[in-house]
Amino acid sequence: MARQRGHEAGTRHGMARTLLRFLPHTILVWLFASAAATSVLTARALPLPRGADDYNSPGFIVRYSWTKFAFLAVEPLRDDLSRSEEDTLVERFFELNRRIAADERIAVDPASERPEADAAADRARAERGERARIENRVERILEGRLTDAIKRAGLTRDIGRGVVWPAVAIEFEEPPSVLVRSPRDEIRKESESLLKGDLPIERVQRIERDAERDGRTSALVIRIGAIAMYPAIIPPSGDYHATVDTIAHEWLHHYLFFTPLGRRYYQDAPLTTLNETLADLGGRELACLIDPCAGAADAPRDPAGDAFDFVAEMRGLRRQVETLLADGKIDDAERLMEDTRREIVAHGYYIRRLNQAYFAFHGSYATSAGSIDPIGPKLQALRDRSGSIEHFIETAREFRSEADLDATLDAAR
């Protein structure tokens, strides 16, 4: 009897070992199937590209969501890296960014001699290849660091235990551009559509001219810094500090999608501004939990050596333009914007085109130089009174209008 029980126990043990051996394969198949289904459903919910210049959002999701899951599925098979090994890998990634930028500038500089330009182009190709080989590991490292920061900030979900939801997911890729349209007689974002990010300048200018052909529209094609698809598209060419800040900003958009504020992103301009400004303020704080220097960018140097306040100049211009447009002086407003743009460029701040669409786009970010929206100072006031980043975001995420923000501030007085 004892021998039989021992035989049965051994059989069960053998079966368990067999099941464990096939468990990774089962998980991998399940992840592939889940990712494929999620990709198809998400892609169908997004608009398909209608023209040759449109960015293919569904295509991006189909390409990258399942590969992201696949990479995570086989992660247990890779050796864990120590913190110092992670730091070395991350530092190498961003060092490659700097080298690629420098070599590509030499390669396309008309002043470069042919042998020098060819050598720089060869180096850039090799550096891009090395960067591609370590890209997935660096993405995973940065996702993990932000995940830890989110947990420390208390922004977890109560699903059995505190978990970060949605999971932090990024993909290093050049983001798309966006075509922004505004009426000429007021600063208001009328529409925006995603375009390929690598369009030549001649094509960009033609798109803008076509959009303005009716004489009533101001248009601008803008290269955006990142976009909160899933995974979030993050440009691979930034430095470490700016990249950490961008990743945190885009994750907050993912987080807000499951809240009243995030679901109303497109309802009206104030709600768009509330979303973007909350992601700016909250994302910067989360990023600083990873890297105290995140979000701190050096201002462009002024070639003239003068004290030039870019933010004050842009906000003053915005007010002047709005006054002129309110008086029906559209041509005067456009001349003022172009004259000021040239002056700003002379002070080291490159702006390719400055028009109503420019201000309409940047006005959604109340912390930006192109905005005079009071939502920025009001949200900052809420943050100052909130104590913790957790309390600040959990309060703001419930807003359904700018009036909710005002009521919350009034109640705190």
Disulfide bonds with the S-S distance in Angstrom:
none
